[in-house]
């Protein structure tokens, strides 16, 4: 049975490279890691 380690990092970054660098700095980026980056647009206001 494989041991699974789960770690997460939440942050707001202004570029993809900065988000990846932060994940690497915190030891969360490796060949076995799944990195999910959600891109959002800020400063857009709309009524829901």
mmJSON file of the N, C-alpha and C atoms, coordinates in Angstrom:
{"data_MODEL":{"atom_site":{
"group_PDB":["ATOM","ATOM","ATOM","ATOM","ATOM","ATOM","ATOM","ATOM","ATOM","ATOM","ATOM","ATOM","ATOM","ATOM","ATOM","ATOM","ATOM","ATOM","ATOM","ATOM","ATOM","ATOM","ATOM","ATOM","ATOM","ATOM","ATOM","ATOM","ATOM","ATOM","ATOM","ATOM","ATOM","ATOM","ATOM","ATOM","ATOM","ATOM","ATOM","ATOM","ATOM","ATOM","ATOM","ATOM","ATOM","ATOM","ATOM","ATOM","ATOM","ATOM","ATOM","ATOM","ATOM","ATOM","ATOM","ATOM","ATOM","ATOM","ATOM","ATOM","ATOM","ATOM","ATOM","ATOM","ATOM","ATOM","ATOM","ATOM","ATOM","ATOM","ATOM","ATOM","ATOM","ATOM","ATOM","ATOM","ATOM","ATOM","ATOM","ATOM","ATOM","ATOM","ATOM","ATOM","ATOM","ATOM","ATOM","ATOM","ATOM","ATOM","ATOM","ATOM","ATOM","ATOM","ATOM","ATOM","ATOM","ATOM","ATOM","ATOM","ATOM","ATOM","ATOM","ATOM","ATOM","ATOM","ATOM","ATOM","ATOM","ATOM","ATOM","ATOM","ATOM","ATOM","ATOM","ATOM","ATOM","ATOM","ATOM","ATOM","ATOM","ATOM","ATOM","ATOM","ATOM","ATOM","ATOM","ATOM","ATOM","ATOM","ATOM","ATOM","ATOM","ATOM","ATOM","ATOM","ATOM","ATOM","ATOM","ATOM","ATOM","ATOM","ATOM","ATOM"],
"id":[1,2,3,4,5,6,7,8,9,10,11,12,13,14,15,16,17,18,19,20,21,22,23,24,25,26,27,28,29,30,31,32,33,34,35,36,37,38,39,40,41,42,43,44,45,46,47,48,49,50,51,52,53,54,55,56,57,58,59,60,61,62,63,64,65,66,67,68,69,70,71,72,73,74,75,76,77,78,79,80,81,82,83,84,85,86,87,88,89,90,91,92,93,94,95,96,97,98,99,100,101,102,103,104,105,106,107,108,109,110,111,112,113,114,115,116,117,118,119,120,121,122,123,124,125,126,127,128,129,130,131,132,133,134,135,136,137,138,139,140,141,142,143,144],
"type_symbol":["N","C","C","N","C","C","N","C","C","N","C","C","N","C","C","N","C","C","N","C","C","N","C","C","N","C","C","N","C","C","N","C","C","N","C","C","N","C","C","N","C","C","N","C","C","N","C","C","N","C","C","N","C","C","N","C","C","N","C","C","N","C","C","N","C","C","N","C","C","N","C","C","N","C","C","N","C","C","N","C","C","N","C","C","N","C","C","N","C","C","N","C","C","N","C","C","N","C","C","N","C","C","N","C","C","N","C","C","N","C","C","N","C","C","N","C","C","N","C","C","N","C","C","N","C","C","N","C","C","N","C","C","N","C","C","N","C","C","N","C","C","N","C","C"],
"label_atom_id":["N","CA","C","N","CA","C","N","CA","C","N","CA","C","N","CA","C","N","CA","C","N","CA","C","N","CA","C","N","CA","C","N","CA","C","N","CA","C","N","CA","C","N","CA","C","N","CA","C","N","CA","C","N","CA","C","N","CA","C","N","CA","C","N","CA","C","N","CA","C","N","CA","C","N","CA","C","N","CA","C","N","CA","C","N","CA","C","N","CA","C","N","CA","C","N","CA","C","N","CA","C","N","CA","C","N","CA","C","N","CA","C","N","CA","C","N","CA","C","N","CA","C","N","CA","C","N","CA","C","N","CA","C","N","CA","C","N","CA","C","N","CA","C","N","CA","C","N","CA","C","N","CA","C","N","CA","C","N","CA","C","N","CA","C","N","CA","C"],
"label_alt_id":[null,null,null,null,null,null,null,null,null,null,null,null,null,null,null,null,null,null,null,null,null,null,null,null,null,null,null,null,null,null,null,null,null,null,null,null,null,null,null,null,null,null,null,null,null,null,null,null,null,null,null,null,null,null,null,null,null,null,null,null,null,null,null,null,null,null,null,null,null,null,null,null,null,null,null,null,null,null,null,null,null,null,null,null,null,null,null,null,null,null,null,null,null,null,null,null,null,null,null,null,null,null,null,null,null,null,null,null,null,null,null,null,null,null,null,null,null,null,null,null,null,null,null,null,null,null,null,null,null,null,null,null,null,null,null,null,null,null,null,null,null,null,null,null],
"label_comp_id":["UNK","UNK","UNK","UNK","UNK","UNK","UNK","UNK","UNK","UNK","UNK","UNK","UNK","UNK","UNK","UNK","UNK","UNK","UNK","UNK","UNK","UNK","UNK","UNK","UNK","UNK","UNK","UNK","UNK","UNK","UNK","UNK","UNK","UNK","UNK","UNK","UNK","UNK","UNK","UNK","UNK","UNK","UNK","UNK","UNK","UNK","UNK","UNK","UNK","UNK","UNK","UNK","UNK","UNK","UNK","UNK","UNK","UNK","UNK","UNK","UNK","UNK","UNK","UNK","UNK","UNK","UNK","UNK","UNK","UNK","UNK","UNK","UNK","UNK","UNK","UNK","UNK","UNK","UNK","UNK","UNK","UNK","UNK","UNK","UNK","UNK","UNK","UNK","UNK","UNK","UNK","UNK","UNK","UNK","UNK","UNK","UNK","UNK","UNK","UNK","UNK","UNK","UNK","UNK","UNK","UNK","UNK","UNK","UNK","UNK","UNK","UNK","UNK","UNK","UNK","UNK","UNK","UNK","UNK","UNK","UNK","UNK","UNK","UNK","UNK","UNK","UNK","UNK","UNK","UNK","UNK","UNK","UNK","UNK","UNK","UNK","UNK","UNK","UNK","UNK","UNK","UNK","UNK","UNK"],
"label_asym_id":["A","A","A","A","A","A","A","A","A","A","A","A","A","A","A","A","A","A","A","A","A","A","A","A","A","A","A","A","A","A","A","A","A","A","A","A","A","A","A","A","A","A","A","A","A","A","A","A","A","A","A","A","A","A","A","A","A","A","A","A","A","A","A","A","A","A","A","A","A","A","A","A","A","A","A","A","A","A","A","A","A","A","A","A","A","A","A","A","A","A","A","A","A","A","A","A","A","A","A","A","A","A","A","A","A","A","A","A","A","A","A","A","A","A","A","A","A","A","A","A","A","A","A","A","A","A","A","A","A","A","A","A","A","A","A","A","A","A","A","A","A","A","A","A"],
"label_entity_id":["1","1","1","1","1","1","1","1","1","1","1","1","1","1","1","1","1","1","1","1","1","1","1","1","1","1","1","1","1","1","1","1","1","1","1","1","1","1","1","1","1","1","1","1","1","1","1","1","1","1","1","1","1","1","1","1","1","1","1","1","1","1","1","1","1","1","1","1","1","1","1","1","1","1","1","1","1","1","1","1","1","1","1","1","1","1","1","1","1","1","1","1","1","1","1","1","1","1","1","1","1","1","1","1","1","1","1","1","1","1","1","1","1","1","1","1","1","1","1","1","1","1","1","1","1","1","1","1","1","1","1","1","1","1","1","1","1","1","1","1","1","1","1","1"],
"label_seq_id":[1,1,1,2,2,2,3,3,3,4,4,4,5,5,5,6,6,6,7,7,7,8,8,8,9,9,9,10,10,10,11,11,11,12,12,12,13,13,13,14,14,14,15,15,15,16,16,16,17,17,17,18,18,18,19,19,19,20,20,20,21,21,21,22,22,22,23,23,23,24,24,24,25,25,25,26,26,26,27,27,27,28,28,28,29,29,29,30,30,30,31,31,31,32,32,32,33,33,33,34,34,34,35,35,35,36,36,36,37,37,37,38,38,38,39,39,39,40,40,40,41,41,41,42,42,42,43,43,43,44,44,44,45,45,45,46,46,46,47,47,47,48,48,48],
"pdbx_PDB_ins_code":[null,null,null,null,null,null,null,null,null,null,null,null,null,null,null,null,null,null,null,null,null,null,null,null,null,null,null,null,null,null,null,null,null,null,null,null,null,null,null,null,null,null,null,null,null,null,null,null,null,null,null,null,null,null,null,null,null,null,null,null,null,null,null,null,null,null,null,null,null,null,null,null,null,null,null,null,null,null,null,null,null,null,null,null,null,null,null,null,null,null,null,null,null,null,null,null,null,null,null,null,null,null,null,null,null,null,null,null,null,null,null,null,null,null,null,null,null,null,null,null,null,null,null,null,null,null,null,null,null,null,null,null,null,null,null,null,null,null,null,null,null,null,null,null],
"Cartn_x":[0.843,0.0,0.89,0.593,1.361,0.906,1.872,1.553,1.293,0.229,-0.107,0.08,0.773,0.957,0.187,-0.624,-1.383,-0.92,-0.534,-0.164,-0.871,-1.162,-1.798,-1.222,-1.37,-0.917,-1.94,-2.379,-3.3,-2.628,-2.629,-2.054,-2.599,-2.385,-2.787,-1.508,-1.297,-0.075,-0.442,0.444,0.156,0.738,1.365,1.851,2.018,1.94,2.107,3.507,4.59,5.925,6.083,5.468,5.557,4.83,3.701,2.963,3.778,4.412,5.238,6.462,7.098,8.253,7.871,6.708,6.239,5.995,5.404,5.173,6.507,7.488,8.815,9.462,9.377,9.97,9.387,8.101,7.423,7.48,8.257,8.428,7.209,6.4,5.148,5.195,6.328,6.442,7.455,7.016,7.922,7.344,8.045,7.566,6.27,6.037,4.842,3.701,3.915,2.918,1.947,0.75,-0.24,-0.429,-0.11,-0.227,-1.42,-2.324,-3.505,-3.441,-3.432,-3.426,-4.719,-5.515,-6.768,-6.52,-6.757,-6.579,-7.907,-7.866,-9.066,-8.745,-9.761,-9.614,-10.13,-9.293,-9.672,-10.135,-10.799,-11.279,-12.377,-13.091,-14.263,-15.47,-16.397,-17.56,-18.777,-19.51,-20.717,-21.763,-22.999,-24.09,-24.372,-24.522,-24.783,-26.269],
"Cartn_y":[-1.183,0.0,1.249,2.176,3.405,4.41,5.063,6.123,7.404,8.079,9.314,10.494,11.49,12.726,13.824,14.539,15.631,16.935,17.857,19.197,20.169,21.323,22.317,23.696,24.556,25.931,26.796,27.834,28.768,30.126,30.772,32.104,32.837,34.113,34.945,35.504,35.201,35.59,36.318,37.176,37.915,37.255,36.089,35.355,33.878,33.045,31.599,31.252,31.858,31.53,31.825,32.899,33.217,32.166,31.682,30.638,29.352,28.986,27.779,27.935,29.098,29.336,29.214,29.707,29.614,28.148,27.382,25.957,25.227,25.533,24.915,25.294,26.561,27.047,26.316,26.0,25.318,23.796,23.278,21.838,21.123,21.816,21.249,20.937,21.073,20.881,19.78,18.667,17.558,16.766,15.723,14.884,14.163,13.918,13.193,14.117,15.407,16.368,16.744,17.056,17.6,19.069,19.938,21.363,21.889,22.543,23.129,24.632,25.359,26.813,27.302,27.984,28.552,30.008,30.347,31.733,32.466,33.64,34.464,35.873,36.58,37.969,38.841,39.723,40.613,41.958,42.703,44.052,44.026,42.927,42.872,42.649,43.555,43.471,43.157,42.171,41.799,41.363,41.509,41.098,39.614,38.893,37.467,37.202],
"Cartn_z":[0.0,0.0,0.0,-0.903,-1.0,0.037,0.639,1.581,0.791,1.107,0.405,1.345,0.86,1.608,0.897,1.63,1.049,1.679,0.84,1.276,0.358,0.872,0.014,0.314,-0.655,-0.54,-1.254,-0.596,-1.221,-1.227,-2.353,-2.444,-3.651,-3.652,-4.788,-5.394,-6.662,-7.351,-8.634,-9.087,-10.31,-11.554,-11.388,-12.558,-12.21,-13.227,-13.052,-12.528,-13.079,-12.559,-11.06,-10.578,-9.148,-8.307,-8.796,-8.078,-8.017,-9.126,-9.166,-8.268,-8.287,-7.414,-5.948,-5.581,-4.199,-3.817,-4.715,-4.448,-4.28,-5.116,-4.994,-3.669,-3.279,-2.036,-0.828,-0.886,0.22,0.107,-0.832,-0.966,-1.502,-2.284,-2.786,-4.273,-4.893,-6.337,-6.595,-7.171,-7.49,-8.649,-9.069,-10.167,-9.815,-8.535,-8.096,-7.688,-7.786,-7.322,-8.435,-8.024,-8.949,-8.563,-9.503,-9.247,-10.027,-9.321,-9.95,-9.733,-10.829,-10.761,-11.396,-10.615,-11.111,-11.465,-12.703,-13.135,-13.039,-12.435,-12.297,-12.763,-13.129,-13.525,-12.388,-11.915,-10.838,-11.391,-10.587,-10.925,-11.975,-12.076,-12.947,-12.05,-12.099,-11.255,-12.113,-11.694,-12.424,-11.422,-11.811,-10.943,-11.177,-10.085,-10.19,-10.201],
"occupancy":[1.0,1.0,1.0,1.0,1.0,1.0,1.0,1.0,1.0,1.0,1.0,1.0,1.0,1.0,1.0,1.0,1.0,1.0,1.0,1.0,1.0,1.0,1.0,1.0,1.0,1.0,1.0,1.0,1.0,1.0,1.0,1.0,1.0,1.0,1.0,1.0,1.0,1.0,1.0,1.0,1.0,1.0,1.0,1.0,1.0,1.0,1.0,1.0,1.0,1.0,1.0,1.0,1.0,1.0,1.0,1.0,1.0,1.0,1.0,1.0,1.0,1.0,1.0,1.0,1.0,1.0,1.0,1.0,1.0,1.0,1.0,1.0,1.0,1.0,1.0,1.0,1.0,1.0,1.0,1.0,1.0,1.0,1.0,1.0,1.0,1.0,1.0,1.0,1.0,1.0,1.0,1.0,1.0,1.0,1.0,1.0,1.0,1.0,1.0,1.0,1.0,1.0,1.0,1.0,1.0,1.0,1.0,1.0,1.0,1.0,1.0,1.0,1.0,1.0,1.0,1.0,1.0,1.0,1.0,1.0,1.0,1.0,1.0,1.0,1.0,1.0,1.0,1.0,1.0,1.0,1.0,1.0,1.0,1.0,1.0,1.0,1.0,1.0,1.0,1.0,1.0,1.0,1.0,1.0],
"B_iso_or_equiv":[0.0,0.0,0.0,0.0,0.0,0.0,0.0,0.0,0.0,0.0,0.0,0.0,0.0,0.0,0.0,0.0,0.0,0.0,0.0,0.0,0.0,0.0,0.0,0.0,0.0,0.0,0.0,0.0,0.0,0.0,0.0,0.0,0.0,0.0,0.0,0.0,0.0,0.0,0.0,0.0,0.0,0.0,0.0,0.0,0.0,0.0,0.0,0.0,0.0,0.0,0.0,0.0,0.0,0.0,0.0,0.0,0.0,0.0,0.0,0.0,0.0,0.0,0.0,0.0,0.0,0.0,0.0,0.0,0.0,0.0,0.0,0.0,0.0,0.0,0.0,0.0,0.0,0.0,0.0,0.0,0.0,0.0,0.0,0.0,0.0,0.0,0.0,0.0,0.0,0.0,0.0,0.0,0.0,0.0,0.0,0.0,0.0,0.0,0.0,0.0,0.0,0.0,0.0,0.0,0.0,0.0,0.0,0.0,0.0,0.0,0.0,0.0,0.0,0.0,0.0,0.0,0.0,0.0,0.0,0.0,0.0,0.0,0.0,0.0,0.0,0.0,0.0,0.0,0.0,0.0,0.0,0.0,0.0,0.0,0.0,0.0,0.0,0.0,0.0,0.0,0.0,0.0,0.0,0.0],
"pdbx_formal_charge":[null,null,null,null,null,null,null,null,null,null,null,null,null,null,null,null,null,null,null,null,null,null,null,null,null,null,null,null,null,null,null,null,null,null,null,null,null,null,null,null,null,null,null,null,null,null,null,null,null,null,null,null,null,null,null,null,null,null,null,null,null,null,null,null,null,null,null,null,null,null,null,null,null,null,null,null,null,null,null,null,null,null,null,null,null,null,null,null,null,null,null,null,null,null,null,null,null,null,null,null,null,null,null,null,null,null,null,null,null,null,null,null,null,null,null,null,null,null,null,null,null,null,null,null,null,null,null,null,null,null,null,null,null,null,null,null,null,null,null,null,null,null,null,null],
"auth_seq_id":[1,1,1,2,2,2,3,3,3,4,4,4,5,5,5,6,6,6,7,7,7,8,8,8,9,9,9,10,10,10,11,11,11,12,12,12,13,13,13,14,14,14,15,15,15,16,16,16,17,17,17,18,18,18,19,19,19,20,20,20,21,21,21,22,22,22,23,23,23,24,24,24,25,25,25,26,26,26,27,27,27,28,28,28,29,29,29,30,30,30,31,31,31,32,32,32,33,33,33,34,34,34,35,35,35,36,36,36,37,37,37,38,38,38,39,39,39,40,40,40,41,41,41,42,42,42,43,43,43,44,44,44,45,45,45,46,46,46,47,47,47,48,48,48],
"auth_comp_id":["UNK","UNK","UNK","UNK","UNK","UNK","UNK","UNK","UNK","UNK","UNK","UNK","UNK","UNK","UNK","UNK","UNK","UNK","UNK","UNK","UNK","UNK","UNK","UNK","UNK","UNK","UNK","UNK","UNK","UNK","UNK","UNK","UNK","UNK","UNK","UNK","UNK","UNK","UNK","UNK","UNK","UNK","UNK","UNK","UNK","UNK","UNK","UNK","UNK","UNK","UNK","UNK","UNK","UNK","UNK","UNK","UNK","UNK","UNK","UNK","UNK","UNK","UNK","UNK","UNK","UNK","UNK","UNK","UNK","UNK","UNK","UNK","UNK","UNK","UNK","UNK","UNK","UNK","UNK","UNK","UNK","UNK","UNK","UNK","UNK","UNK","UNK","UNK","UNK","UNK","UNK","UNK","UNK","UNK","UNK","UNK","UNK","UNK","UNK","UNK","UNK","UNK","UNK","UNK","UNK","UNK","UNK","UNK","UNK","UNK","UNK","UNK","UNK","UNK","UNK","UNK","UNK","UNK","UNK","UNK","UNK","UNK","UNK","UNK","UNK","UNK","UNK","UNK","UNK","UNK","UNK","UNK","UNK","UNK","UNK","UNK","UNK","UNK","UNK","UNK","UNK","UNK","UNK","UNK"],
"auth_asym_id":["A","A","A","A","A","A","A","A","A","A","A","A","A","A","A","A","A","A","A","A","A","A","A","A","A","A","A","A","A","A","A","A","A","A","A","A","A","A","A","A","A","A","A","A","A","A","A","A","A","A","A","A","A","A","A","A","A","A","A","A","A","A","A","A","A","A","A","A","A","A","A","A","A","A","A","A","A","A","A","A","A","A","A","A","A","A","A","A","A","A","A","A","A","A","A","A","A","A","A","A","A","A","A","A","A","A","A","A","A","A","A","A","A","A","A","A","A","A","A","A","A","A","A","A","A","A","A","A","A","A","A","A","A","A","A","A","A","A","A","A","A","A","A","A"],
"auth_atom_id":["N","CA","C","N","CA","C","N","CA","C","N","CA","C","N","CA","C","N","CA","C","N","CA","C","N","CA","C","N","CA","C","N","CA","C","N","CA","C","N","CA","C","N","CA","C","N","CA","C","N","CA","C","N","CA","C","N","CA","C","N","CA","C","N","CA","C","N","CA","C","N","CA","C","N","CA","C","N","CA","C","N","CA","C","N","CA","C","N","CA","C","N","CA","C","N","CA","C","N","CA","C","N","CA","C","N","CA","C","N","CA","C","N","CA","C","N","CA","C","N","CA","C","N","CA","C","N","CA","C","N","CA","C","N","CA","C","N","CA","C","N","CA","C","N","CA","C","N","CA","C","N","CA","C","N","CA","C","N","CA","C","N","CA","C","N","CA","C"],
"pdbx_PDB_model_num":[1,1,1,1,1,1,1,1,1,1,1,1,1,1,1,1,1,1,1,1,1,1,1,1,1,1,1,1,1,1,1,1,1,1,1,1,1,1,1,1,1,1,1,1,1,1,1,1,1,1,1,1,1,1,1,1,1,1,1,1,1,1,1,1,1,1,1,1,1,1,1,1,1,1,1,1,1,1,1,1,1,1,1,1,1,1,1,1,1,1,1,1,1,1,1,1,1,1,1,1,1,1,1,1,1,1,1,1,1,1,1,1,1,1,1,1,1,1,1,1,1,1,1,1,1,1,1,1,1,1,1,1,1,1,1,1,1,1,1,1,1,1,1,1]
}}}
